[in-house]
Amino acid sequence: MKLKLIKITAFLMLFVMCSTFLSPVAYAQISTLQKNLDQSSISSDQAVKKSSAESSVQASSSSSGQQAAPKKGAKTASTSGSATALIPDDEFTNSDFMTAEELTALLASMNSPMAQEYDGVNPAEVIMEVAKENKINPLVILATMQKENGLVQTKKKITKFKLDWAMGVGVYDNGKMNQAYKGFKKQITGAADTFRKNFDKGADLLSAKKSTKLPINYGKASFSPTNAATFSLYSYTPHTHGAKLFTSIYKSYKSKLEKVRSTSTSSNTQSSLAPQRITN
């Protein structure tokens, strides 16, 4: 651009030298043209300087820590993770969460094998009994039974082996089994007792503001529950998959329990509205 302006200026100077031979009008036109070219040159130089200054400012901003906006579709770090509180403490320890009649009705509504006795043991009665003794929600015990061996809802034949290790108590990741916990009633009792002890331990740690970190997933990860109930559940089954499975089953059974209660309330209402027999 500058080279072109130089050539034009030289051409005009040649005309200026010959101005004595030009008419006053022609000379005026040439002078006007030269003036416009000079202004154009100044504007061009100013534009170059402005562009250079803006580039300098942008470079300065970049070096001071400002970053360009991320491109559309760019991946960002995720802060999501496993829930640190699977169930509220007061719900976990509510042994009156359901009545014996409601538990029996819930099992019947699911056509559960646990609605019948095994070796003279009534599952519903044992669950309610140990739940009261240890102050543990009976629905937590029921959901754990399904999580461990699928005994609550199954179309498969119930084997003696599964009954003997119904709650997974005394069954370790290395395949070994503690024979002291073998037996259907011992399993349910052992589960409730374990839940209670681990809950109390978690509560003590949280109260003292100490770490609740637990090794999980075969020691490949760690997890820090934020309430005693979750500490107890993860101590019982130190696996992410186990926690997710329990939560899913528990929520499902809780929903089914609400339906059982709703049906029961509806039946009682209809019964109270039925006409009474008139006797003399």
Secondary structure as the mmCIF struct_conf table of DSSP 4:
data_model
#
loop_
_struct_conf.conf_type_id
_struct_conf.id
_struct_conf.beg_label_comp_id
_struct_conf.beg_label_asym_id
_struct_conf.beg_label_seq_id
_struct_conf.end_label_comp_id
_struct_conf.end_label_asym_id
_struct_conf.end_label_seq_id
HELX_RH_AL_P HELX_RH_AL_P1 LYS A 2 MET A 17
TURN_TY1_P TURN_TY1_P1 CYS A 18 CYS A 18
HELX_RH_3T_P HELX_RH_3T_P1 SER A 19 PHE A 21
BEND BEND1 LEU A 22 LEU A 22
HELX_RH_AL_P HELX_RH_AL_P2 PRO A 24 SER A 63
TURN_TY1_P TURN_TY1_P2 SER A 64 GLY A 65
HELX_LH_PP_P HELX_LH_PP_P1 ALA A 68 LYS A 71
TURN_TY1_P TURN_TY1_P3 LYS A 72 GLY A 73
BEND BEND2 THR A 84 THR A 84
BEND BEND3 LEU A 86 ILE A 87
HELX_RH_AL_P HELX_RH_AL_P3 ASP A 89 PHE A 92
TURN_TY1_P TURN_TY1_P4 THR A 93 THR A 93
TURN_TY1_P TURN_TY1_P5 SER A 95 ASP A 96
BEND BEND4 PHE A 97 MET A 98
HELX_RH_AL_P HELX_RH_AL_P4 ALA A 100 SER A 109
TURN_TY1_P TURN_TY1_P6 MET A 110 ASN A 111
HELX_RH_3T_P HELX_RH_3T_P2 PRO A 113 ALA A 115
BEND BEND5 GLN A 116 GLN A 116
STRN STRN1 TYR A 118 TYR A 118
TURN_TY1_P TURN_TY1_P7 ASP A 119 GLY A 120
STRN STRN2 VAL A 121 VAL A 121
HELX_RH_AL_P HELX_RH_AL_P5 PRO A 123 ASN A 134
TURN_TY1_P TURN_TY1_P8 LYS A 135 LYS A 135
HELX_RH_AL_P HELX_RH_AL_P6 PRO A 138 ASN A 149
BEND BEND6 VAL A 152 GLN A 153
BEND BEND7 LYS A 155 LYS A 156
HELX_LH_PP_P HELX_LH_PP_P2 LYS A 157 THR A 159
HELX_RH_AL_P HELX_RH_AL_P7 LYS A 160 ASP A 164
TURN_TY1_P TURN_TY1_P9 TRP A 165 MET A 167
TURN_TY1_P TURN_TY1_P10 VAL A 169 GLY A 170
STRN STRN3 VAL A 171 VAL A 171
TURN_TY1_P TURN_TY1_P11 ASP A 173 ASN A 174
BEND BEND8 GLY A 175 GLY A 175
STRN STRN4 MET A 177 MET A 177
HELX_RH_3T_P HELX_RH_3T_P3 GLN A 179 TYR A 181
BEND BEND9 GLY A 183 GLY A 183
HELX_RH_AL_P HELX_RH_AL_P8 PHE A 184 SER A 207
TURN_TY1_P TURN_TY1_P12 ALA A 208 LYS A 209
STRN STRN5 LEU A 214 ILE A 216
TURN_TY1_P TURN_TY1_P13 ASN A 217 LYS A 220
STRN STRN6 ALA A 221 PHE A 223
BEND BEND10 THR A 226 ASN A 227
HELX_RH_AL_P HELX_RH_AL_P9 ALA A 228 TYR A 236
BEND BEND11 THR A 237 THR A 237
HELX_RH_AL_P HELX_RH_AL_P10 THR A 240 LEU A 273
BEND BEND12 ALA A 274 ALA A 274
HELX_LH_PP_P HELX_LH_PP_P3 PRO A 275 ILE A 278
#
